[in-house]
Amino acid sequence: MYHSHWGLSASPFQTGADADFFFSSNTHREALARLHYLVENHRRLGLLLGDAGSGKSLTLKYLRQELLRQKLTVAQLRLTGLGLREFLWSLNAELGVNPSTQEGAFPLWRRLQDRILEARIVETPIVILLDDVDAAGTDGLLNESGREVLAHIVRLAQADTAPQPLVTFVLSCGVGHLSQLGQRLLDLAELRIDLRPWSVEDVRGYVTTSLSRAGREEPAFDDDAIVALQELAQGSPRRVSQLADLSLLAGAGKQLGQVDRPTVESVYGELNVSPSSTAADLVMRTA
């Protein structure tokens, strides 16, 4: 809708977890370095923590790409809504075991144990990335079903009893939900990695990089607008992306040469006008 006004070949700001749109901010670059340390040193388990929208899922997807380029065996699952059997079946499938759709939890568990034993025998490292562990469970809540999943993660992490295990687990969790994971799992964690909110410089770098990727080299936001994006989004990457995208739309509607702070503030006000506002409402209001 606003591409022609800003000279864009594509939408610059993406809010989904697409690794191709990963932006290496200071906090995400540091997180990746520590995650690679965890894997390269064969640590048993690490925790990636952050608020909703901080980029946990995107960081794990980008890490997976990097590890696959290193020819490592990598399994990645999002645990939201997964009960025990779904978790065991999906993890087997990710590790190339090809389980039957009819198998129950116990044979699936034995298959995973055998797969880990095989990795130890042939000395082939495995990295298991588990996203949204605080939402495990059949209804997307960490209830009894979810706690059963977490108990089996603990058992899997302890299955390789060598001092330097060849299976490394990385679990992502909302920073406020850490205590829900249980003490047994927390005791296994050898590294905690926190994703901090973006600074103004992070936001400026993200906006500049995203616009350049979409075909625009000239600034589309003035300096005060960049500061407003960071302040109003409270440094949340997801909210920065949403606010920047709608601000471009509003700026195109006003035929601006650059998005300014009043435009960003106006869009932010529309976003917060009502809990029942729909995406279509917001587009109409900012156009």
Residue frames as qw, qx, qy, qz and C-alpha x, y, z in Angstrom:
[[0.000, 0.884, 0.468, 0.000, 0.00, 0.00, 0.00],
 [0.166, -0.951, 0.104, 0.241, 2.79, 2.44, 0.86],
 [0.799, -0.085, 0.351, 0.480, 5.57, 0.84, -1.23],
 [0.493, 0.625, 0.278, 0.538, 5.50, 3.31, -4.10],
 [0.170, -0.968, -0.032, -0.180, 5.54, 6.37, -1.81],
 [0.543, -0.743, 0.372, 0.121, 8.67, 5.21, 0.01],
 [0.464, 0.659, -0.566, -0.174, 10.30, 3.54, -3.00],
 [0.504, -0.341, 0.769, -0.194, 10.13, 0.05, -1.54],
 [0.456, 0.218, -0.759, -0.410, 10.18, -3.27, -3.37],
 [0.576, -0.281, -0.768, 0.006, 8.75, -5.18, -0.39],
 [0.529, -0.795, -0.112, -0.274, 7.41, -4.65, 3.10],
 [0.321, 0.612, -0.577, 0.435, 10.47, -3.85, 5.25],
 [0.282, -0.371, 0.655, -0.595, 9.17, -4.86, 8.66],
 [0.672, -0.089, -0.690, -0.254, 8.24, -8.44, 9.43],
 [0.497, -0.510, 0.402, -0.575, 6.72, -9.52, 12.74],
 [0.983, -0.056, -0.082, -0.157, 6.88, -13.29, 12.22],
 [0.611, -0.583, 0.508, 0.173, 9.76, -15.58, 13.21],
 [0.822, 0.558, 0.019, 0.116, 11.41, -15.68, 9.78],
 [0.726, -0.434, 0.157, 0.510, 15.17, -16.20, 10.20],
 [0.528, 0.438, 0.296, 0.665, 15.80, -14.27, 6.97],
 [0.067, -0.837, -0.132, -0.528, 14.66, -11.11, 8.79],
 [0.724, -0.519, -0.255, 0.376, 16.85, -11.63, 11.85],
 [0.175, 0.883, -0.156, 0.406, 18.49, -8.38, 12.96],
 [0.753, -0.066, -0.427, 0.496, 21.73, -8.73, 14.88],
 [0.249, -0.886, 0.043, -0.389, 21.16, -6.17, 17.63],
 [0.056, 0.599, -0.679, 0.421, 23.62, -5.99, 20.50],
 [0.619, -0.257, 0.574, -0.470, 21.51, -8.18, 22.78],
 [0.937, 0.248, 0.100, -0.224, 20.74, -10.76, 20.08],
 [0.580, 0.622, -0.499, 0.167, 24.37, -10.90, 18.93],
 [0.165, -0.508, 0.719, -0.444, 25.48, -11.51, 22.52],
 [0.811, -0.057, 0.399, -0.424, 22.79, -14.18, 22.95],
 [0.885, 0.422, -0.179, -0.086, 23.93, -16.03, 19.82],
 [0.319, 0.626, -0.647, 0.297, 27.56, -15.94, 20.96],
 [0.399, -0.359, 0.693, -0.481, 26.61, -17.47, 24.32],
 [0.900, 0.144, 0.210, -0.353, 24.40, -20.09, 22.67],
 [0.740, 0.534, -0.405, 0.053, 27.27, -21.12, 20.41],
 [0.015, -0.552, 0.725, -0.412, 29.50, -21.36, 23.49],
 [0.723, -0.152, 0.478, -0.475, 26.92, -23.66, 25.06],
 [0.929, 0.328, 0.005, -0.174, 26.89, -25.96, 22.02],
 [0.559, 0.645, -0.488, 0.180, 30.63, -25.92, 21.26],
 [0.039, -0.479, 0.745, -0.462, 31.49, -26.80, 24.85],
 [0.519, -0.155, -0.826, -0.154, 28.90, -29.59, 25.04],
 [0.208, -0.095, 0.558, -0.798, 26.99, -28.06, 27.92],
 [0.093, 0.286, 0.951, -0.069, 23.85, -29.91, 28.93],
 [0.015, 0.753, 0.647, 0.121, 21.18, -27.20, 29.03],
 [0.186, -0.055, -0.070, 0.978, 20.78, -23.46, 28.58],
 [0.102, 0.724, 0.639, -0.240, 17.84, -21.09, 29.05],
 [0.176, 0.233, 0.292, 0.911, 16.96, -18.28, 26.62],
 [0.095, -0.635, -0.651, 0.404, 14.75, -15.79, 28.44],
 [0.057, 0.039, 0.187, 0.980, 12.84, -12.72, 27.35],
 [0.398, 0.376, 0.428, -0.720, 9.50, -10.96, 27.40],
 [0.592, 0.533, 0.603, 0.041, 6.89, -11.63, 24.73],
 [0.439, 0.890, 0.108, 0.062, 8.06, -10.10, 21.46],
 [0.355, -0.812, 0.387, 0.255, 11.74, -10.02, 22.46],
 [0.531, 0.636, -0.509, -0.235, 12.79, -12.30, 19.60],
 [0.569, -0.366, 0.728, -0.113, 13.29, -15.64, 21.35],
 [0.829, 0.322, 0.452, -0.066, 11.74, -17.71, 18.55],
 [0.552, 0.822, -0.137, 0.013, 13.58, -15.80, 15.85],
 [0.138, -0.754, 0.639, -0.064, 16.89, -16.20, 17.68],
 [0.692, -0.150, 0.704, -0.062, 16.38, -19.97, 17.93],
 [0.784, 0.560, 0.264, -0.032, 15.52, -20.21, 14.22],
 [0.332, 0.873, -0.354, 0.046, 18.61, -18.24, 13.28],
 [0.396, -0.569, 0.716, -0.086, 20.74, -20.39, 15.59],
 [0.833, 0.145, 0.529, -0.070, 19.34, -23.51, 13.93],
 [0.664, 0.747, -0.033, 0.014, 20.39, -22.24, 10.51],
 [0.058, 0.823, -0.555, 0.106, 23.90, -21.54, 11.75],
 [0.582, -0.359, 0.719, -0.126, 24.22, -24.97, 13.39],
 [0.855, 0.369, 0.358, -0.063, 22.95, -26.77, 10.29],
 [0.488, 0.827, -0.275, 0.043, 25.61, -24.99, 8.25],
 [0.161, -0.653, 0.722, -0.162, 28.10, -26.56, 10.68],
 [0.609, 0.120, -0.750, -0.227, 26.63, -29.99, 9.80],
 [0.146, -0.116, 0.796, -0.576, 25.27, -30.56, 13.31],
 [0.252, -0.414, -0.847, -0.221, 22.14, -32.58, 14.03],
 [0.118, -0.011, 0.303, -0.946, 19.50, -30.08, 15.19],
 [0.150, -0.537, -0.817, -0.146, 15.91, -30.62, 16.33],
 [0.060, -0.041, 0.187, -0.980, 13.62, -27.65, 16.91],
 [0.209, -0.533, -0.806, -0.150, 10.13, -27.70, 18.40],
 [0.236, -0.348, 0.137, -0.897, 7.67, -25.13, 19.63],
 [0.144, -0.126, -0.936, 0.295, 6.00, -26.64, 22.70],
 [0.383, 0.064, 0.193, -0.901, 2.86, -24.48, 22.76],
 [0.780, 0.096, -0.008, -0.618, -0.11, -26.80, 23.06],
 [0.610, 0.287, -0.734, -0.080, 1.91, -30.04, 22.93],
 [0.840, -0.430, 0.188, -0.273, 1.00, -32.90, 25.23],
 [0.537, -0.527, 0.645, 0.134, 3.46, -35.65, 26.09],
 [0.757, 0.216, 0.585, 0.194, 2.79, -38.01, 23.19],
 [0.476, 0.865, 0.126, 0.101, 2.84, -35.16, 20.64],
 [0.155, -0.892, 0.420, 0.063, 6.10, -33.91, 22.09],
 [0.622, -0.332, 0.688, 0.171, 7.77, -37.34, 21.99],
 [0.718, 0.467, 0.492, 0.158, 6.49, -38.08, 18.48],
 [0.330, 0.943, -0.006, 0.049, 7.54, -34.68, 17.12],
 [0.280, -0.799, 0.520, 0.114, 11.00, -34.87, 18.67],
 [0.726, -0.044, 0.657, 0.199, 11.53, -38.35, 17.22],
 [0.615, 0.692, 0.347, 0.147, 10.52, -37.04, 13.80],
 [0.079, 0.974, -0.209, -0.025, 12.86, -34.04, 14.09],
 [0.399, -0.624, 0.661, 0.121, 15.73, -36.41, 14.90],
 [0.449, 0.434, -0.658, -0.422, 15.03, -38.56, 11.85],
 [0.311, -0.124, 0.911, -0.239, 13.62, -41.57, 13.70],
 [0.442, -0.010, -0.579, -0.685, 10.40, -41.72, 11.59],
 [0.247, 0.037, 0.840, -0.481, 7.99, -42.92, 14.31],
 [0.095, -0.395, -0.844, -0.350, 4.69, -44.59, 13.53],
 [0.302, -0.382, -0.056, -0.872, 1.56, -42.51, 14.02],
 [0.774, -0.381, -0.409, -0.297, 0.16, -45.36, 16.12],
 [0.597, 0.055, -0.604, 0.524, 2.95, -45.52, 18.70],
 [0.484, -0.817, -0.305, -0.066, 2.22, -44.59, 22.28],
 [0.143, -0.935, 0.273, -0.175, 4.29, -42.55, 24.69],
 [0.742, -0.503, 0.431, 0.099, 6.39, -45.41, 26.06],
 [0.821, 0.215, 0.353, 0.394, 7.73, -46.79, 22.75],
 [0.330, 0.874, 0.036, 0.355, 8.33, -43.23, 21.57],
 [0.413, -0.853, 0.309, -0.078, 10.30, -42.60, 24.75],
 [0.837, -0.232, 0.429, 0.250, 12.40, -45.73, 24.15],
 [0.677, 0.593, 0.220, 0.377, 13.12, -44.58, 20.60],
 [0.039, 0.950, -0.153, 0.271, 14.48, -41.29, 21.92],
 [0.656, -0.633, 0.408, 0.051, 16.66, -43.06, 24.45],
 [0.851, 0.120, 0.391, 0.329, 18.06, -45.26, 21.68],
 [0.465, 0.808, 0.095, 0.348, 18.70, -42.21, 19.50],
 [0.233, -0.912, 0.299, -0.159, 20.67, -40.51, 22.29],
 [0.796, -0.361, 0.459, 0.157, 22.63, -43.72, 22.93],
 [0.770, 0.461, 0.281, 0.340, 23.42, -43.89, 19.22],
 [0.189, 0.937, -0.101, 0.274, 24.72, -40.31, 19.30],
 [0.517, -0.743, 0.423, -0.023, 27.04, -41.23, 22.18],
 [0.872, -0.046, 0.433, 0.224, 28.36, -44.34, 20.43],
 [0.651, 0.516, 0.274, 0.485, 29.19, -42.59, 17.15],
 [0.390, -0.441, -0.114, 0.801, 30.15, -39.36, 18.97],
 [0.116, 0.458, 0.471, 0.745, 27.74, -37.18, 16.98],
 [0.011, 0.198, 0.443, -0.874, 26.51, -34.08, 18.87],
 [0.064, -0.617, -0.710, -0.335, 22.78, -33.31, 18.91],
 [0.008, 0.031, 0.253, -0.967, 21.27, -29.90, 19.66],
 [0.108, -0.579, -0.799, -0.121, 17.62, -29.77, 20.74],
 [0.019, -0.096, 0.069, -0.993, 15.96, -26.34, 20.62],
 [0.156, -0.553, -0.818, 0.031, 12.67, -26.15, 22.53],
 [0.023, -0.277, -0.061, -0.959, 10.70, -22.93, 22.17],
 [0.527, -0.375, -0.055, -0.761, 7.94, -21.70, 24.51],
 [0.415, -0.029, -0.884, 0.212, 8.51, -24.35, 27.18],
 [0.123, 0.115, 0.566, -0.807, 6.36, -22.31, 29.56],
 [0.617, 0.198, -0.040, -0.761, 3.38, -22.98, 27.24],
 [0.251, 0.122, -0.947, -0.162, 3.76, -26.77, 27.05],
 [0.316, 0.213, 0.769, -0.513, 0.53, -28.71, 27.60],
 [0.257, 0.391, 0.829, 0.305, -2.51, -29.77, 25.64],
 [0.082, 0.880, 0.467, 0.033, -4.28, -26.42, 26.05],
 [0.399, 0.663, -0.056, 0.631, -1.23, -24.19, 25.75],
 [0.401, -0.794, 0.216, -0.403, -0.92, -23.74, 29.52],
 [0.319, 0.383, -0.809, 0.312, 1.71, -25.17, 31.83],
 [0.772, -0.337, 0.130, -0.522, -0.79, -27.45, 33.58],
 [0.777, -0.298, 0.551, -0.053, -0.38, -31.11, 34.55],
 [0.853, 0.462, 0.204, 0.132, 0.05, -32.07, 30.89],
 [0.344, 0.866, -0.261, 0.253, 2.75, -29.44, 30.46],
 [0.422, -0.699, 0.549, -0.179, 4.56, -30.48, 33.62],
 [0.915, 0.004, 0.403, 0.036, 4.63, -34.03, 32.29],
 [0.684, 0.685, -0.031, 0.249, 6.39, -32.75, 29.17],
 [0.004, -0.863, 0.414, -0.289, 8.92, -30.85, 31.30],
 [0.742, -0.447, 0.488, -0.105, 9.57, -33.94, 33.43],
 [0.908, 0.251, 0.279, 0.186, 10.48, -35.89, 30.29],
 [0.402, 0.845, -0.207, 0.285, 12.77, -33.08, 29.13],
 [0.395, -0.734, 0.514, -0.204, 14.61, -33.44, 32.44],
 [0.882, -0.115, 0.456, 0.014, 14.85, -37.22, 31.91],
 [0.771, 0.590, 0.079, 0.225, 16.16, -36.74, 28.37],
 [0.135, 0.891, -0.333, 0.278, 18.73, -34.19, 29.49],
 [0.506, -0.593, 0.598, -0.186, 19.95, -36.67, 32.10],
 [0.973, 0.182, 0.102, -0.104, 19.94, -39.66, 29.74],
 [0.699, 0.510, -0.306, 0.397, 23.52, -38.99, 28.62],
 [0.682, -0.722, -0.070, 0.093, 25.40, -39.41, 31.89],
 [0.738, 0.210, -0.066, 0.638, 28.87, -38.61, 30.51],
 [0.350, -0.573, -0.189, 0.716, 30.68, -35.64, 32.13],
 [0.079, 0.397, -0.296, -0.865, 30.63, -33.93, 28.72],
 [0.587, 0.414, 0.665, -0.202, 27.26, -34.84, 27.15],
 [0.235, 0.008, 0.623, 0.746, 26.78, -34.86, 23.39],
 [0.049, -0.674, -0.654, -0.341, 23.16, -33.68, 23.60],
 [0.138, -0.108, -0.250, 0.952, 22.66, -29.97, 24.31],
 [0.012, -0.717, -0.694, -0.068, 19.23, -28.54, 25.12],
 [0.067, 0.039, -0.056, 0.995, 18.27, -24.88, 24.66],
 [0.074, -0.632, -0.769, 0.063, 14.92, -23.90, 26.17],
 [0.019, 0.308, 0.065, 0.949, 13.18, -20.57, 25.61],
 [0.292, -0.590, -0.722, 0.215, 10.82, -19.18, 28.23],
 [0.094, -0.851, -0.159, -0.491, 9.12, -15.94, 29.20],
 [0.298, 0.379, -0.557, 0.676, 11.29, -14.26, 31.80],
 [0.450, -0.346, 0.312, -0.762, 8.37, -13.95, 34.20],
 [0.921, -0.080, -0.116, -0.364, 7.54, -17.66, 33.96],
 [0.378, 0.518, -0.745, 0.183, 10.93, -19.06, 34.91],
 [0.327, -0.284, 0.742, -0.512, 9.82, -20.39, 38.30],
 [0.838, 0.139, 0.135, -0.510, 7.10, -22.46, 36.60],
 [0.637, 0.462, -0.604, -0.127, 9.69, -24.72, 34.99],
 [0.927, -0.356, -0.103, -0.051, 10.40, -26.51, 38.25],
 [0.371, -0.813, 0.445, 0.067, 13.54, -26.81, 40.33],
 [0.821, -0.087, 0.511, 0.242, 14.77, -30.05, 38.74],
 [0.630, 0.642, 0.263, 0.349, 14.94, -28.46, 35.31],
 [0.005, 0.976, -0.136, 0.167, 16.41, -25.19, 36.61],
 [0.648, -0.615, 0.426, 0.143, 19.14, -27.13, 38.41],
 [0.810, 0.178, 0.427, 0.359, 20.24, -28.59, 35.06],
 [0.377, 0.906, 0.096, 0.169, 20.65, -25.16, 33.44],
 [0.730, -0.220, 0.031, 0.646, 24.31, -24.24, 32.99],
 [0.222, -0.013, 0.182, 0.958, 23.75, -20.92, 31.27],
 [0.158, 0.763, 0.560, -0.281, 21.03, -18.27, 31.44],
 [0.286, 0.094, 0.371, 0.878, 20.76, -15.90, 28.48],
 [0.123, 0.704, 0.512, -0.476, 18.51, -12.83, 28.77],
 [0.321, 0.480, 0.449, 0.682, 17.27, -10.86, 25.76],
 [0.143, -0.478, -0.317, 0.806, 17.22, -7.21, 26.78],
 [0.365, 0.835, 0.370, -0.180, 15.00, -4.50, 25.21],
 [0.609, 0.456, 0.199, 0.618, 16.43, -2.67, 22.23],
 [0.278, -0.539, -0.098, 0.789, 18.21, 0.63, 22.74],
 [0.368, 0.812, 0.057, -0.449, 17.68, 3.65, 20.49],
 [0.050, 0.605, -0.680, -0.412, 20.79, 2.64, 18.51],
 [0.338, 0.067, 0.936, 0.072, 19.39, -0.88, 18.09],
 [0.437, 0.671, 0.527, -0.285, 16.12, 0.53, 16.76],
 [0.240, 0.808, -0.260, -0.472, 17.96, 2.88, 14.40],
 [0.103, -0.398, 0.854, 0.317, 20.05, 0.00, 13.08],
 [0.397, 0.288, 0.869, -0.069, 17.01, -2.24, 12.68],
 [0.415, 0.771, 0.298, -0.380, 15.00, 0.40, 10.80],
 [0.149, 0.745, -0.473, -0.445, 17.93, 1.32, 8.53],
 [0.197, -0.230, 0.928, 0.216, 18.75, -2.33, 7.75],
 [0.431, 0.425, 0.777, -0.172, 15.12, -3.27, 7.13],
 [0.393, 0.811, 0.098, -0.421, 14.51, -0.34, 4.78],
 [0.055, 0.633, -0.658, -0.403, 17.72, -1.04, 2.88],
 [0.327, 0.000, 0.941, 0.088, 16.73, -4.69, 2.45],
 [0.416, 0.623, 0.638, -0.179, 13.41, -3.52, 0.99],
 [0.529, 0.517, 0.394, 0.545, 15.10, -1.17, -1.49],
 [0.027, -0.959, -0.101, -0.263, 15.29, 2.23, 0.24],
 [0.677, 0.085, -0.294, 0.669, 18.68, 3.70, 1.12],
 [0.021, -0.484, 0.109, -0.868, 17.49, 7.16, 2.22],
 [0.000, 0.123, 0.767, -0.630, 16.18, 7.56, 5.81],
 [0.279, -0.487, -0.634, -0.532, 12.39, 7.25, 6.06],
 [0.532, -0.744, -0.395, 0.086, 12.26, 8.18, 9.78],
 [0.144, 0.792, -0.284, 0.521, 13.79, 11.31, 11.27],
 [0.323, 0.252, -0.744, 0.528, 15.84, 11.09, 14.49],
 [0.388, -0.157, 0.445, -0.792, 12.96, 12.06, 16.80],
 [0.840, 0.044, -0.205, -0.501, 10.76, 9.40, 15.20],
 [0.660, 0.213, -0.699, 0.174, 13.41, 6.72, 15.90],
 [0.021, 0.195, -0.670, 0.716, 13.54, 7.78, 19.55],
 [0.628, -0.057, 0.155, -0.760, 9.73, 7.67, 19.69],
 [0.814, 0.114, -0.513, -0.248, 9.70, 4.13, 18.26],
 [0.474, 0.162, -0.759, 0.417, 12.05, 2.95, 20.99],
 [0.162, -0.132, 0.523, -0.826, 10.28, 4.75, 23.82],
 [0.683, -0.002, 0.032, -0.730, 6.71, 3.86, 22.89],
 [0.855, 0.113, -0.475, -0.175, 7.53, 0.23, 22.05],
 [0.647, -0.665, 0.345, -0.139, 9.63, 0.02, 25.24],
 [0.044, -0.613, 0.769, 0.174, 12.40, -1.58, 23.20],
 [0.731, 0.101, 0.659, -0.146, 10.31, -4.64, 22.28],
 [0.149, -0.219, 0.708, 0.655, 11.43, -5.82, 18.80],
 [0.144, 0.460, 0.850, 0.211, 7.95, -7.03, 17.86],
 [0.029, 0.846, 0.433, -0.311, 6.29, -3.78, 18.91],
 [0.146, -0.597, 0.323, 0.720, 8.98, -1.69, 17.21],
 [0.172, 0.034, 0.808, 0.562, 8.31, -3.58, 13.98],
 [0.079, 0.654, 0.752, 0.038, 4.53, -3.18, 14.24],
 [0.069, -0.845, -0.220, 0.483, 4.75, 0.51, 15.11],
 [0.188, -0.455, 0.476, 0.729, 7.29, 1.26, 12.38],
 [0.195, 0.246, 0.834, 0.453, 5.20, -0.49, 9.74],
 [0.031, 0.783, 0.620, -0.022, 2.01, 1.40, 10.59],
 [0.176, -0.766, 0.008, 0.618, 3.96, 4.66, 10.87],
 [0.218, -0.151, 0.639, 0.722, 5.17, 4.20, 7.28],
 [0.089, 0.538, 0.791, 0.278, 1.56, 3.68, 6.22],
 [0.102, -0.862, -0.387, 0.311, 0.44, 6.81, 8.06],
 [0.257, -0.586, 0.263, 0.722, 3.37, 8.83, 6.67],
 [0.208, 0.127, 0.733, 0.635, 2.51, 7.78, 3.13],
 [0.018, 0.723, 0.687, 0.068, -1.08, 8.83, 3.72],
 [0.162, -0.888, -0.143, 0.406, 0.14, 12.29, 4.78],
 [0.655, 0.691, 0.012, 0.305, 2.61, 12.43, 1.85],
 [0.442, -0.849, 0.245, 0.153, 5.51, 12.99, 4.25],
 [0.519, 0.686, -0.504, 0.079, 9.13, 13.01, 3.12],
 [0.332, 0.203, -0.834, 0.391, 10.10, 11.39, 6.43],
 [0.587, -0.585, -0.550, -0.102, 8.06, 9.92, 9.28],
 [0.041, 0.553, -0.370, 0.745, 8.22, 12.31, 12.25],
 [0.068, 0.000, -0.827, 0.558, 7.59, 11.90, 15.97],
 [0.494, 0.132, 0.272, -0.815, 3.97, 13.20, 15.89],
 [0.709, 0.187, -0.485, -0.477, 3.12, 10.57, 13.26],
 [0.441, 0.096, -0.867, 0.210, 4.60, 7.76, 15.38],
 [0.115, 0.050, 0.651, -0.749, 2.78, 9.05, 18.47],
 [0.603, 0.144, -0.046, -0.783, -0.50, 9.29, 16.55],
 [0.682, 0.133, -0.675, -0.246, -0.18, 5.69, 15.34],
 [0.255, 0.056, -0.843, 0.471, 0.69, 4.56, 18.85],
 [0.353, 0.069, 0.402, -0.842, -2.44, 6.27, 20.15],
 [0.721, 0.146, -0.307, -0.604, -4.55, 4.46, 17.57],
 [0.546, 0.150, -0.822, 0.052, -2.98, 1.13, 18.50],
 [0.193, -0.088, -0.783, 0.585, -3.93, 1.66, 22.12],
 [0.359, -0.201, -0.076, -0.908, -7.39, 3.20, 21.63],
 [0.802, -0.152, 0.151, -0.557, -9.32, 0.04, 22.44],
 [0.433, -0.294, 0.852, -0.001, -8.59, -3.62, 23.29],
 [0.674, 0.389, 0.615, -0.128, -11.19, -4.62, 20.70],
 [0.318, 0.761, -0.282, -0.490, -9.56, -2.72, 17.80],
 [0.907, 0.206, 0.344, 0.133, -8.97, -4.94, 14.77],
 [0.522, -0.206, 0.415, 0.716, -6.06, -4.81, 12.36],
 [0.252, 0.569, 0.564, 0.543, -8.43, -3.49, 9.67],
 [0.210, -0.931, -0.293, 0.058, -9.56, -0.68, 12.01],
 [0.502, -0.645, 0.177, 0.548, -5.96, 0.34, 12.60],
 [0.459, 0.119, 0.527, 0.705, -5.11, 0.41, 8.91],
 [0.084, 0.769, 0.512, 0.372, -8.15, 2.58, 8.20],
 [0.343, -0.903, -0.172, 0.191, -7.33, 4.99, 11.02],
 [0.496, -0.561, 0.303, 0.590, -3.67, 5.41, 10.05],
 [0.518, 0.354, 0.550, 0.551, -4.26, 5.67, 6.30]]
